[in-house]
Each structure stands twice: as structure tokens, then as C-alpha cells.
Amino acid sequence: MKSYPFTVVYEDNHLLVVNKQSGIPSQGDLTGDLAITDYAKEYLRDKYNKPGNIFCGLVHRLDRPVSGLMVLAKTSKALARMNEIFRSRQVQKIYLAISSRKPENENGKLVHWLTKNPKTNISRAHAQEVKNSDRAELDYQLVAVIGDKSLIEVRPLTGRGHQIRVQLSAMGCPIWGDAKYGSKVQDSPGTICLHAYRISFEHPVQKTQVTFTAPPPFERPVWKLFQGVIG
């Protein structure tokens, strides 16, 4: 079987859970680059030798430069149920981020109101509610500090676009490599050190609680520093 820009974490008749490489878009954009759903359909077509159209529904999104867990639906029924699970926030997510700055407090909650410039695709965090803003909330915990790099665990409580990136930047801890939100350092081009590490939710058909974990890209030197900490 050919290689794909993801590894399969879990698969059954209803769901396909993958660990996406950074640099791959979640859905088609103006670049015309293949999206994760395109690659997933190709994977399913090859694995099961299926001719014709393949159904693979996008349940949620990760920014292109972000790596980690993505949940895809293999049937329209599973997609509809997963959409409702995400809409009603019955999902718990944990992200890992590396910053060149250590948080002033080792743990805490960040609450901002975000606005987005559609022309630049850049969000801005406000301390108070402003016109056309969306409330964004997350919990964070400093996990480890190695040299000038800090590993931060993030638990988003809302699902706003670029939320973790802009909120950590507003705290003074931009994500390593994220020039869009203030990072002055670069790892690999087109990537940032933000990884969707763990996700938990009720299976849409089996109705049992499931949890999936995916390691960050330890082949990258910045992540490799924390391999012993993350496991």
C-alpha cells in the first residue's frame, strides 16, 4: 500500500481516526492542494479495492500547519451524529504546544473575545467583548521546560478558529514557528509546534466512550527534545 500524509490510529465501519502530518489542509482551499479527506478517500479506495465514489466526511478541522488527531466519518449516518457531538461540545481535546516563552503562571484559564480579519485570515484576541467577537476559553498547564523551550498542555473549552494559536500568543507565549501569531523562530517550513494529542467522545454508533492518542512528530528536532516527557 502506498504512503499517505497520516497514520491510522483507529478504524471501524463508521469512523477513521488519523494522525495528520502538518502542512496538509483539512479541506480544499485556493491552493488546490489535496486535503486530508482526499487522501483518506484514496486510502480507503486502495485498502478495500473500492471502485467509484468513496464517502469520507470531515467532522472537524485542524489548521494546515498543525499536526495530530482528526476524526473522519465513513458513513453519512456517522457524520451526522459526530457533527451533533461536536456541536453540543461533548468532546474533550488535549493539544500540546511548544513555545519559546515560559508562561508567567504554570497553569490557568484564558478567556478572550476573538475577531477575525477575513482578508488576512488572522484572528485577534480582545480582553473584553467587542462587536462581532466570539468568546474563546481554554485551560493550560506547563508540562516541561528544556532550555528556551516550554511544553504546554492545552485543553480548549470552545472551538474557535485559530483559538489556541491566538490565545497563547496573547498570553505572551506564541507557538514555536507560528510567525502569523508572533513567533520569531522557525522549525520546518509550513509547520508550527502545535499538535492535537488526545480526543475523547462517545462513539456515534456503539455509544461507548472512546479515547484516542497520537504522538507528535518526534522526527522534528524541537519535538524530539520532549520525547521523554510526552512518552
C-alpha positions as CSV (number, residue, x, y, z in Angstrom):
1,M,0.0,0.0,0.0
2,K,1.3,3.5,-0.8
3,S,2.2,6.0,1.9
4,Y,-0.2,8.8,3.0
5,P,0.4,12.0,4.9
6,F,-1.2,10.4,8.0
7,T,-1.1,7.3,10.1
8,V,-4.3,5.4,11.0
9,V,-5.0,5.5,14.7
10,Y,-8.3,3.7,14.6
11,E,-10.7,2.4,12.0
12,D,-14.1,0.6,12.1
13,N,-17.1,0.6,9.8
14,H,-18.1,4.1,10.9
15,L,-15.0,6.1,11.8
16,L,-11.5,6.7,10.5
17,V,-9.2,8.4,13.1
18,V,-5.9,9.6,11.7
19,N,-2.8,11.4,12.9
20,K,-2.4,14.1,10.3
21,Q,1.0,15.4,9.3
22,S,1.5,19.2,9.4
23,G,1.2,21.0,6.1
24,I,-1.9,19.2,4.9
25,P,-5.1,21.2,4.7
26,S,-8.3,19.8,6.3
27,Q,-10.4,20.8,3.3
28,G,-9.8,22.2,-0.1
29,D,-8.7,25.8,-0.4
30,L,-7.5,28.3,-3.0
31,T,-4.1,26.5,-3.3
32,G,-5.8,23.4,-4.9
33,D,-3.7,21.2,-2.7
34,L,-5.1,17.8,-1.8
35,A,-6.9,17.8,1.6
36,I,-6.9,15.2,4.3
37,T,-10.3,13.9,3.0
38,D,-8.9,13.4,-0.4
39,Y,-6.0,11.3,0.9
40,A,-8.4,9.4,3.2
41,K,-10.6,8.5,0.3
42,E,-7.6,7.3,-1.7
43,Y,-6.5,5.2,1.3
44,L,-10.0,3.6,1.6
45,R,-10.2,3.0,-2.1
46,D,-6.8,1.3,-2.1
47,K,-7.3,-0.7,1.1
48,Y,-10.7,-2.1,0.2
49,N,-10.3,-2.0,-3.6
50,K,-13.4,0.0,-4.0
51,P,-14.3,1.5,-7.4
52,G,-16.3,4.7,-7.8
53,N,-17.1,7.3,-5.2
54,I,-15.9,6.9,-1.6
55,F,-17.7,8.6,1.3
56,C,-15.4,10.3,3.8
57,G,-16.9,13.1,5.8
58,L,-15.0,15.9,7.6
59,V,-16.1,16.0,11.2
60,H,-13.8,18.8,12.4
61,R,-10.8,20.8,11.2
62,L,-7.1,21.3,12.0
63,D,-5.2,24.3,10.7
64,R,-2.9,23.3,7.8
65,P,0.4,23.8,9.8
66,V,-1.0,21.8,12.8
67,S,-0.4,18.1,13.2
68,G,-2.4,15.5,15.1
69,L,-5.7,13.7,15.5
70,M,-8.5,14.1,13.1
71,V,-11.8,12.2,13.1
72,L,-13.4,11.3,9.8
73,A,-16.7,9.7,9.2
74,K,-17.1,6.7,6.8
75,T,-20.9,7.0,6.5
76,S,-23.4,9.8,6.3
77,K,-25.1,8.5,9.5
78,A,-21.8,8.6,11.5
79,L,-21.1,12.1,10.1
80,A,-24.5,13.5,11.2
81,R,-24.1,12.0,14.7
82,M,-20.5,13.2,15.0
83,N,-21.5,16.7,13.9
84,E,-24.0,16.8,16.7
85,I,-21.5,15.5,19.2
86,F,-19.1,18.3,18.3
87,R,-21.8,20.9,18.1
88,S,-23.0,20.1,21.6
89,R,-19.4,20.1,22.9
90,Q,-19.5,16.5,24.1
91,V,-15.8,16.2,23.1
92,Q,-12.7,16.6,25.2
93,K,-9.5,17.5,23.4
94,I,-5.9,17.9,24.6
95,Y,-3.3,19.7,22.5
96,L,0.4,20.0,23.0
97,A,2.2,23.2,22.1
98,I,5.9,24.3,22.3
99,S,6.7,28.0,22.9
100,S,9.9,29.9,23.1
101,R,8.5,31.7,26.2
102,K,7.6,30.2,29.6
103,P,4.1,31.1,30.9
104,E,4.1,33.6,33.8
105,N,1.8,31.2,35.6
106,E,2.3,27.4,35.3
107,N,-1.4,26.8,34.8
108,G,-4.5,28.8,34.3
109,K,-7.6,29.6,32.2
110,L,-7.5,32.0,29.3
111,V,-10.7,33.9,28.2
112,H,-10.7,36.2,25.2
113,W,-13.1,37.5,22.6
114,L,-11.8,36.8,19.1
115,T,-12.4,38.7,16.0
116,K,-11.1,37.6,12.6
117,N,-9.9,39.6,9.5
118,P,-11.2,37.6,6.6
119,K,-8.7,39.2,4.2
120,T,-5.7,38.2,6.2
121,N,-7.2,35.1,7.9
122,I,-5.7,36.4,11.2
123,S,-7.6,36.4,14.4
124,R,-7.2,39.0,17.2
125,A,-7.8,38.4,20.9
126,H,-9.6,41.0,23.0
127,A,-9.7,41.2,26.8
128,Q,-13.4,42.3,26.6
129,E,-16.3,41.6,24.3
130,V,-16.3,43.7,21.2
131,K,-18.5,43.9,18.1
132,N,-18.7,40.7,16.1
133,S,-16.5,38.8,18.5
134,D,-16.7,35.2,19.7
135,R,-15.9,34.1,23.3
136,A,-12.9,31.7,23.4
137,E,-11.8,29.8,26.5
138,L,-9.1,27.3,27.3
139,D,-7.2,25.8,30.2
140,Y,-3.4,25.4,30.0
141,Q,-0.7,23.6,32.1
142,L,3.0,24.0,31.8
143,V,4.4,20.4,31.3
144,A,8.2,20.9,31.0
145,V,10.9,23.5,30.2
146,I,14.0,22.5,28.3
147,G,16.4,25.3,27.5
148,D,14.5,28.1,25.9
149,K,11.5,25.9,25.0
150,S,8.4,25.3,27.1
151,L,5.9,22.4,26.5
152,I,2.4,23.5,27.3
153,E,-0.7,21.2,27.5
154,V,-3.9,23.0,26.3
155,R,-7.5,22.0,26.8
156,P,-9.8,24.1,24.6
157,L,-13.2,24.6,26.0
158,T,-14.6,26.3,22.9
159,G,-13.8,25.7,19.2
160,R,-12.9,29.0,17.6
161,G,-10.7,29.3,14.6
162,H,-7.0,29.7,15.4
163,Q,-8.1,29.8,19.1
164,I,-5.1,28.2,20.7
165,R,-2.6,30.0,18.5
166,V,-4.0,33.5,19.1
167,Q,-4.7,32.9,22.8
168,L,-1.3,31.6,23.7
169,S,0.2,34.5,21.7
170,A,-1.9,36.9,23.7
171,M,-0.5,35.4,26.9
172,G,3.0,36.1,25.6
173,C,3.7,32.5,24.6
174,P,3.5,32.3,20.8
175,I,3.7,28.8,19.4
176,W,7.2,27.9,18.1
177,G,7.3,28.5,14.3
178,D,3.9,30.4,14.2
179,A,5.0,33.6,12.5
180,K,1.4,34.6,11.9
181,Y,0.9,35.0,15.7
182,G,4.2,36.4,16.8
183,S,6.8,33.6,16.8
184,K,10.3,34.8,15.8
185,V,11.7,31.3,15.4
186,Q,11.2,28.7,12.7
187,D,11.2,24.9,12.8
188,S,10.2,23.3,9.5
189,P,8.7,25.5,6.8
190,G,4.9,25.4,6.8
191,T,4.7,23.8,10.2
192,I,4.2,25.0,13.8
193,C,4.7,23.2,17.1
194,L,1.0,22.6,17.9
195,H,-0.3,19.0,18.0
196,A,-3.7,17.6,18.6
197,Y,-2.7,14.9,21.1
198,R,-5.8,13.3,22.6
199,I,-9.5,13.3,21.9
200,S,-12.4,11.6,23.8
201,F,-16.1,11.3,22.8
202,E,-19.0,8.8,22.7
203,H,-18.8,6.6,19.7
204,P,-21.7,7.6,17.4
205,V,-22.9,4.1,16.8
206,Q,-21.5,1.9,19.6
207,K,-22.4,4.5,22.3
208,T,-19.3,3.7,24.3
209,Q,-16.8,6.3,25.4
210,V,-13.6,6.2,23.2
211,T,-10.3,8.0,23.7
212,F,-7.5,8.2,21.1
213,T,-4.0,9.5,21.5
214,A,-1.4,10.3,18.8
215,P,2.3,11.1,19.3
216,P,3.6,14.4,18.0
217,P,6.2,14.3,15.1
218,F,9.3,13.3,17.1
219,E,11.3,13.2,13.9
220,R,11.4,17.0,14.2
221,P,14.2,18.2,16.5
222,V,12.1,20.6,18.5
223,W,9.6,17.8,19.4
224,K,12.3,15.2,20.0
225,L,13.6,17.3,22.9
226,F,10.4,16.4,24.8
227,Q,10.0,12.8,23.7
228,G,10.9,11.5,27.2
229,V,8.4,13.8,28.8
230,I,5.5,13.1,26.4
231,G,6.2,9.3,26.1
